[in-house]
Amino acid sequence: MTLQTEVQLGKKGLTKEFIKDIERRLEKHRNAIVKISVLKSARENKTDVKRYSDELINKLGEKYTSRTLGFSIFLRKWRKVRVSKSEK
């Protein structure tokens, strides 16, 4: 069973505390997925959501994967490093 927790990303953007909170949530539950809702105050359009997603993966590491859907980012942590299809 996969557990999904929700977090909102506001106008302060990606702070150290925000990233630590996400890491803590993903460490606490093995198969957890974190849904990050990007609020209006943090974005102008959907490309900002993709940019936040890329920044999160760069800061968290290679064991994390993300998927964007609308104004939401879904993060997941894996046991091993995942290689994206475009890098194969």
C-alpha positions in Angstrom: 0.0 0.0 0.0 1.3 3.4 -0.9 0.8 6.3 1.5 0.4 9.8 0.0 1.1 12.9 2.0 0.4 16.5 0.9 2.5 19.7 1.1 1.9 23.1 -0.2 4.6 25.2 -1.8 4.0 28.9 -1.3 5.6 32.2 -2.0 8.8 31.5 -0.1 9.7 28.8 -2.6 12.1 26.0 -2.0 13.7 26.7 1.4 16.0 24.5 3.4 13.2 23.8 5.8 10.8 22.8 3.0 13.3 20.3 1.6 14.1 18.9 5.0 10.4 18.4 5.6 10.0 16.5 2.4 13.0 14.3 3.2 11.6 13.5 6.6 8.2 12.6 5.2 9.8 10.2 2.7 12.1 8.6 5.2 9.3 8.0 7.7 7.3 5.9 5.3 9.0 3.5 2.8 6.5 3.6 0.0 5.3 7.2 0.5 4.5 9.6 -2.3 4.6 13.3 -1.5 2.2 15.5 -3.4 3.3 19.1 -3.6 0.6 21.6 -4.6 2.2 24.8 -6.0 0.1 27.7 -4.9 -0.6 30.7 -7.1 1.7 32.9 -5.1 4.7 30.7 -6.1 4.0 30.4 -9.8 3.0 32.3 -12.9 2.4 29.4 -15.2 2.9 25.6 -15.6 6.5 26.0 -16.6 7.3 27.3 -13.1 6.0 24.0 -11.7 8.3 22.0 -13.9 11.2 24.2 -12.9 10.4 23.6 -9.2 10.3 19.9 -9.9 13.8 19.9 -11.6 15.2 22.0 -8.7 13.8 19.5 -6.1 15.4 16.5 -7.9 18.7 18.4 -8.1 18.7 19.2 -4.4 17.3 15.9 -3.1 19.5 13.5 -5.2 19.3 10.8 -7.8 17.2 8.3 -5.7 14.2 10.6 -6.1 11.9 10.9 -9.0 9.2 13.4 -9.8 6.1 13.7 -12.0 4.2 16.9 -12.7 0.4 16.9 -13.2 -1.2 20.3 -13.6 0.0 22.5 -10.7 1.1 19.5 -8.6 4.4 17.7 -8.2 4.5 14.1 -7.1 7.8 13.0 -5.5 8.9 9.4 -4.7 12.1 8.0 -3.2 13.5 4.7 -4.4 16.0 2.3 -2.9 18.4 2.5 -5.9 19.3 5.3 -8.3 16.7 5.5 -11.1 17.8 6.3 -14.7 15.3 8.2 -16.7 14.3 6.9 -20.1 15.9 9.8 -21.9 19.3 9.0 -20.3 19.4 5.4 -21.4 
